[in-house]
Amino acid sequence: MDDIRRDDEAAEEVAKQHRIQAQVNRADEERGDEEAEPKAMQAGARAYPVPPFPPQHQAKPGDETLLEPAPMYDAPYWRGSGKLEGKVALITGGDSGIGRAVAVLFAREGADIAIAYLSEHEDAEETRLAVADEGGRCLLLPGDVTSEDYCRDAVAAVIEAFGALDILVNNAAFQYHASGLDDLTTEHFDTTMKTNLYGYFFMAREAVPHMEHGAAIINTGSITGIDGSEELLDYSMTKGGIHAFTRALAGNLVSKGIRVNAVAPGPVWTPLNPSERPPEEVAQFGAKTKMKRPAQPEEIAPAYVFFASPQCSSYITGEILPIIGGY
């Protein structure tokens, strides 16, 4: 009798599994087309461009004025609330991309801005005007962050112009792919190292003596510093180094009351990548993320406001925040 009961129970369990299997199979068939061509995710206050983009390529260091579509940096729905009132921020690579978006939001929150940039004068002037529209002052500092002397002079210029330095955003970067290890020349490797590591170190070393309790340093890392990228060996190395530098410097500066954190973006629509990849790859830039599109700079910039503002992140230091459109 017990054997019969067990057989009946087993048969019912098998039937139940068959029903579940059939139901899911029907759902898969009905969803077939949708799954084959998933749509890009739009979860912001406005819709953002999705691949394919016009195929395009730029000479280094890249110009935002030439990028199509134009990166979205002005965050029109972000309402300032004085989070950085009276603060002074120095942003490297602030002429375009993430740096420009950060400058705009910092100014909207009440900060005065200094922009360090290499030679993109037209982009830098556009950023200056955008900061002025927010009611902030903006100092333009063209030069090369790989130069120790430039970093010293840039910080000195900020102190002379504004009398203080409360926030340092290390954001300037050099990135260019190399398909194989043999393709990565010493000059290429050296340029990446000096821009992405020396530049961060020089700026931090010059800035810290002028920073007071409550100041903040924010470094721009990258998902490549976490996952690596087979064609960005040098860039991945530097971004991993930036993450380690962030955590080490955070511990080093705790006693001074200076917080140090990093933002680690995935693909972001800025001049950096269209000046790094061939046109056909630029056309599909960001398509492999879960959201099926790259971030726009204004989607990344709020993380910098968060780390810069003592009202938002007074108990946070040594953190790496990935913003990568979902795993």
C-alpha positions, 0 to 999 in steps of 0.5 A: 500500500505504501509503495502504491502511495509513493508511486502516486506521489512520484507521478504527481510530482513528475506531472507538476514538473511537466506543467512548469516546464510547459508553462515556461516554454510557452513564455519563452516562445512568446518572448522570443522576439523581445529577448532577441532584441532587448531595448536599452534601459531608460531609468532617468529623468530624460531619455539618453542616446542608444547605439548605434551611433554615427561611426566616428574617430578623433585624434587625441586628446579628443574634442567634445564639440565634435562628438555626435551625439553631443554628450549630455552634461547639464543635468537640467532636472538636478536641483542644487541645494547648497551642498558645496556652498563656499567650497573651491574645487580643482578638477583635472580633465574638467574641460569635457566629459565627466569632468565638465558634468562634475564642474556644472553640478559642483557649481550648481551646489555652490562651489567655485571651480578650477579646470585643469586641461591639456589643450582643448581650449574650446571645450574648456571655454564651454565649461567655463561658460556653463559654470558661469551660468550656474553662478560660479567662478571658473579658472582655466588652467591649461597644462600637462598633469604629467609635469610636476611643475605644472601641478604645483603651479596649478594648485598655487594658481587656485589658492591665489585666485580663490584663497582655498582648495576644498575638493580635488577631483583627479579625472584626467586620463590617457587611454588607447587600445593595443591588441597585443602585448607586443603592440604596446610600445614603451612610449605608449605605456609611459604616457598612460602611466604618467598621465593616469598615475603620476598626474594623480599623485602629483596633484594630490601631493600639491593639494593636501597641504592646502586642504583643511579638515572636511576636504575631499579628494575624488579619483576617477577609476574604472571598471577596467581596474576591477575586471581588466580589459585585454586590449587595455593592459596599461590603462587597466593597470593604472586604474587598478593602481588608482583604486589602490592609491585611493584606499591607501591615501584614505588611510593616510589622510584620516588623521587630517580629516580629508576623505578620499574616494573613487568613482569607477565608471563603465562606458561613458559617452565622452571624447575619451573613447571615440578618440580611442576606438575605430569608427565601427566600434564607436558606433556600438559603444556601450551596447554590451552593458546590461542597460544596452547603452553607455552612460551620459556624463550627467549620470555619473556626476552625482556620485562626485557630488555625493563624495564631495559633500560632507552632508552626504558622505562624512562617514565614507572614505576609501571606497570605490563606487562602480557605476557600470550600467548593471552587471 
